[in-house]
Amino acid sequence: MERVPTRVFRNDWGALTPPAPGRWTPEMRVSVVIAARGGQRRLDLALASLAAQTYPGDLIEVVVVDDHSSPPLRLPALRPEHCRILAAPDGGWGAGFGRSYGAHASTGDILVWMDADMIAAPAFIEAQARWQHVHAECVTLGRVRFADTGPGHPTEVVSLARAGRLHDALDTGRHHEWITHLLATSDDLRDADHLGFHAYMGAAAALRRSLYEAAGGVDPDLDLGQDTEFGYRLWQAGAVLLPEPAATAWHVGRATPSRTRLPSERFRTEALAELMPHPHAYRERVPAHRRRVPLVHAVVDVRGASYDLVRGCVDRLLDSAETDLVLTLVADWEGAGHGPAGAGGPHLDLRLVQANYLREPRITFAGTPPLTGFPSPFLLQVPVAWGLGQVALSRLLASAERHRSGLTELFPAASPSHDAGVRLWRTRALARALRVRQDGEDLADVVAALHGRYRIHAGEDTLADLSLYRSVPPPPRTETGPCARGPAVAVPGQAGPGAPRSPGAAADRRDRRAGAEQEGPASAPGASVPEGGPRPTGVRARVAAAWRRILCRGRGPERV
């Protein structure tokens, strides 16, 4: 997506100054996408209203996607100059598929959504497109009204539009009450919170194509609820949502669920909540294995770190009270498969890490860190030397929502500076910061200017410095039967086969499940030895040899 020149704080679109309608010269091509199924008469009225727009006709393209109508839809005589009907391909149907296909087939710089049963006011396109001309992140929301009956003929629509009497002829005062309430309680979305995307409705909206593509486009598999889900992704991509009352359009005829865009409680829980971590009330009812988009995308750069240090950091994240997260471990994983595997080498550490977490569904491996957490609302950056307490992430998230901060940072209480620590980035703020940051600017400072910053100093039970401890590596498992290669290695200072097999993390898990809040790196007796204390000699080499024997036999290591 292109860079933007103006910095908008959160969603305060008041910082933008668009040209006044009728007093500017548009330059961008606009594609109006209409998904339609049947209703030829209403489509004729809709196209007639688009033929009477104040936006230049040579810059308007209208794409109607015929959703398997029988008989097929046809173009009326009274329509915009550049107008065509496309038959929806077999295998797809519904409003979501129609909008996705229409957007793909269109060519305009700006996409305008409009329902097939609507009559648009003459300024419908111009009033919205002026915002996209001044700021690429703007998503304009037209004013949707309801009319019991409409004009009897397309020519009547054009006559009323040119005479400025469409409002008098159609408006009954009926509208979306919940949208009106949302706008009234958020200063027309200037003060919208993390649920501001609920104001988005695809019946009458406009956005830049570049933003549409950055957000991933409309989900073609969703017919009901596609507006809410796409609005959620637009919000995470950094969209500035704003109402445009001059862009009025009227639904003509009886209201239906597909027009009111209000999915049922069951649909919100069983379908949309799998794709959207917000609102929390619906998400909490979805089992963890069905959550397709996590609340938090955590990233740990493990390059150059020892296997034991990685285990200490990652296992604590997996044991977090907040389970709605995935982790990406960053390292040269491809190179680790080709380098020497000698005891103590960095390639061996990476192989051990990968072998240990290959079966963990919440962990992925990458060579470079992601720029944002999209489509997750948050990106969590954890230095590998830090260990988070069990409720640390929950507290970070609560602080981020309470203060609406774009960046929430967690530092040890004894830290003399803010140079290192755990960072929770709001994906929405981070995406926008990447588009406005100038060369040499610190990304954290840009995010703070766009969305605010909040810092927390934490005690050792919340944030532990794992680099101060040397963890005792786990002994290999005892094998019996014809494949046995020898007895388990006894580790001085541990109780034998029943001792913890990870650097404090396994013991921490058992203690927590028993009700103990022991989150520091030395909370499990025998699990770690302070720097400078007794350390077994040759244990690491013996453990490495045991792991190599397991891997050579084609058997992955068991999770502990």
C-alpha positions, 0 to 999 in steps of 0.5 A: 500500500502507498505511503500517506502524508497525514498522521491521524491520531487513532481514528480522529478523522477531523485532522483531514480536510477534504475538498467541498463537493462541487468545488474540486476536480476529481482524478481517480477512477471509481468502480461501483461494485453491485452484487445482485440476484434477481430483482431486475426492476430494482436494479434498473432504479439503482443504475438510473440513480448512478447515471445521475451522479455529480462525479464525472461520468467518464471516471465511473465504472459500474460492475454488476455481478449476477449471482445466478439469477433466473432469468439472467439480469440485463442492462437497462437503457438508462445506465452509466456510460461504463457499465457491465454485467458479469455472471458469477462463476459456478461454485460461488454465490452470495453477496460476499462472493459477488463483491469479491469477484466484482472487485477483482474484475474492476479497474478503478482506484477507488471501490464503492459498494452499493446494494442492488436494491438501493437508490443513490443520491446524486452526491453519493460517489463524489461525497465519498471519493473526495476523502479517498483523494486526500487520504489513502486510509479513509473508509467512508460510510454512506448514510443508509436509509429505508424507503417503503416504495420507490419511483415507478420508472428509471426516468423518474429517478433521474428527474427527481435526482436532477431536481434535488427532490429524491430525499423528499420522495423517498425518505421515511426517517427509518435508518439503522438505529444501532449505527446511529447509536454507535456514531452518537456515542463515539463522536462520529467515530472520532473517539471509536474504541477497538470495536469501531469496525462495527460501524462498517456496512458494505451496503454503502461504503468506499475505500481505496483499492490499495487498502482493500488489497492490504486488508485481504479483500472481501471473504468470498465464502461468507454470505452473511456477516461478510461486512462485519468480518471485512470491517474487522480486517480493515480496522486491523489494517489501519483504516480510518473509518468515518461517516459521510452523511452526504452520501445517502442511499435508500433501500427500496422495499421490505427489509431483509436480514441480508440488507440489515446486515445483523447476523444472529447471536448464534452466527456471530458465535459459531462463524464470525468469532472464529475469524475475529478475536473481538468482541471478547464476549463471542470469542470466549465461547469458541473452543481454542482449536476453532480459533482461526485468527488469534488475539495475539501473534507472539514473536521470539527471535531465537537466533544465537540463543541456547536451546535451554534459554529458548525453552525457558522463554517459549514454554512460559508463553505457552503456559500463559493464562491468555491462551488465544495466541500463536508464536513465531520463532525466528531463526535461520531454520533452513541453514540449521538443517545443513550446518554441522551438528556438533555438540554445543554448536548453534545449529544443534540448538536450533535443531533441538528447538525445532524438534521439540516444538514441531508438534506444537500447533501454536508454533510456527518457524520463520526466517524473518519476523513479521512486520505486523500481527495482521490479522491478529489485533496484537503483535507481541515481541518477546526477547528470548532472554525474558520469561513472562509470568503466567498472567503477564500477557493478560495484564499487558492486554488489559492495559492496552485496551484500558489506555487504547495504547498503540504500544504497551511496554513491559520493563523490569522494575530494576531497569535503569532504562527503556532500551529492552523489554517486552513490547505489545504492539497494536496491529492497527497502529503499527500498520499505519506507522509503517506507512507514515514513518520517515527515514531515521524515525524510531518506529516506537515513537511514530506509533506513540504519536499515532495511537499512544504509548503506555509503559509498565514496570514489572516485578520478577514474578511478572518478568524474569531475566532468564539470562541470569540463570543456567538451566539444567538440560533435560536427561534423555528418556530411558529406553527399554526393549531391543532399541535401548542404547543404554541407561538414562544419564543421571544429572547431579542436583536432580532427583533422577528420571522424575526430575523436570525435563526443561529449564524450569518450565515443566516444573512451573507447569506442574506447580501452576496446575496445583494452584501455585503462582511461581513464575520466576526462573528459579521458582522450581527447586532443582530446575535451575542453578544461579550463575556461578553455582555448581554445574554438571560437567559434560552433561550437555554433550551427553544430552546432545548425543542422546538427541542425535540418536533419537533424530537419526532413528527418525523419531521426533523427541517427546514433548514434556 
